[in-house]
């Protein structure tokens, strides 16, 4: 069984990973971090700022993956990790489809407050679009 766990630096994402390694001890678990760029915020010279931002966020993802590896090691061994760039819900569903994932375990929310209301719930959009079962962890 292949299980996908989207991660960011939120507590719900951490809880989702802990749930996945506990409930699916024999599964191949992949932690995916989606970098969500928004070119409209960069103005003139935006492509250079964009490239710098993506590279910086890729480096930040390495810290997330180190934490994820520790969580997995405490429970079962190791996990695979991937970083992708794009709309989070769309990229999570695409990753699941492209990599024959059997199940997605996602945190209930990674954002809070106004940004969550404006952008919508990634977990909700994943549930609506995913080709496989999705578990939402709070």
C-alpha positions in Angstrom: 0.0 0.0 0.0 1.2 3.5 -0.9 0.2 6.4 1.4 0.7 10.0 0.6 0.9 12.6 3.4 1.1 16.3 2.4 3.2 18.2 5.0 3.9 21.8 5.9 4.9 23.3 9.2 1.5 23.0 10.8 0.4 20.9 13.8 -2.4 19.2 11.7 0.2 18.1 9.1 2.4 16.7 11.9 -0.7 14.9 13.3 -1.5 13.5 9.8 2.0 12.1 9.5 1.9 10.6 13.0 -1.4 9.0 12.2 -0.1 7.6 8.9 3.0 6.0 10.3 0.9 4.5 13.2 -2.0 3.3 11.2 -0.2 2.0 8.1 3.0 0.5 9.5 3.6 -1.7 6.5 2.8 1.0 3.9 5.2 2.9 1.7 4.7 6.5 3.0 5.6 9.5 1.0 5.6 13.0 2.6 5.1 15.6 -0.1 5.6 19.4 0.5 3.9 21.7 -2.0 5.5 25.1 -2.6 2.6 27.5 -3.5 4.1 30.4 -5.5 2.0 33.4 -6.3 3.6 35.4 -9.2 1.3 38.3 -8.8 3.0 39.4 -5.6 6.4 39.9 -7.2 5.7 42.7 -9.6 8.6 43.9 -11.9 11.4 41.4 -12.0 9.0 38.9 -10.7 10.6 35.8 -12.4 13.9 36.4 -10.5 12.1 36.9 -7.2 10.0 33.8 -8.0 13.1 31.6 -8.6 14.7 32.8 -5.4 11.5 32.2 -3.4 11.1 28.7 -4.8 14.7 27.8 -4.0 14.4 29.2 -0.5 11.2 27.2 0.1 12.9 24.1 -1.2 15.6 24.6 1.4 13.0 25.1 4.1 11.3 21.9 3.0 14.5 20.0 4.0 13.8 21.0 7.6 10.3 19.7 7.3 11.5 16.4 5.9 14.1 16.0 8.7 11.3 16.4 11.2 9.1 14.0 9.2 12.0 11.4 9.1 12.2 11.6 12.9 8.5 11.0 13.4 8.7 8.0 11.0 11.8 6.6 12.7 10.1 6.7 16.1 7.3 4.6 14.7 8.4 2.4 11.8 11.6 3.3 10.0 11.7 5.7 7.1 9.6 7.6 4.6 10.1 8.9 1.1 9.9 12.7 0.5 9.1 14.9 -2.5 8.8 18.6 -3.1 6.5 20.0 -5.8 5.6 23.5 -6.9 2.0 24.6 -7.7 -1.5 24.8 -6.3 -1.4 22.6 -3.2 -4.7 20.7 -3.7 -4.1 20.3 -7.4 -0.5 19.1 -6.9 -1.5 16.6 -4.1 -4.2 15.0 -6.3 -1.9 14.9 -9.3 0.9 13.3 -7.2 -1.5 10.7 -6.0 -2.7 10.0 -9.5 0.8 9.9 -11.1 2.3 7.7 -8.4 -0.5 5.2 -7.9 -1.1 6.2 -4.3 -3.7 4.1 -2.5 -4.6 6.5 0.3 -4.0 10.1 1.3 -3.7 11.3 4.9 -4.0 15.0 5.2 -4.1 17.5 8.2 -7.4 19.3 8.7 -5.8 22.7 7.9 -2.4 24.1 7.4 -3.4 27.7 7.3 -5.5 29.7 9.7 -7.7 32.8 9.9 -8.3 35.0 6.9 -5.8 33.2 4.5 -7.7 29.9 5.0 -11.1 31.6 4.3 -9.7 33.4 1.2 -7.9 30.4 -0.3 -10.3 27.7 0.8 -9.5 24.5 2.5 -6.8 22.4 0.8 -8.0 19.3 2.7 -11.6 19.9 1.4 -10.4 20.3 -2.2 -8.3 17.2 -1.9 -11.3 15.2 -0.6 -13.4 16.4 -3.5 -10.9 15.7 -6.2 -8.8 12.7 -5.0 -9.1 9.4 -7.0 -8.4 7.5 -3.7 -9.7 7.5 -0.2 -8.7 10.4 2.0 -8.4 10.6 5.8 -8.5 14.0 7.4 -6.7 14.2 10.7 -7.2 17.0 13.2 
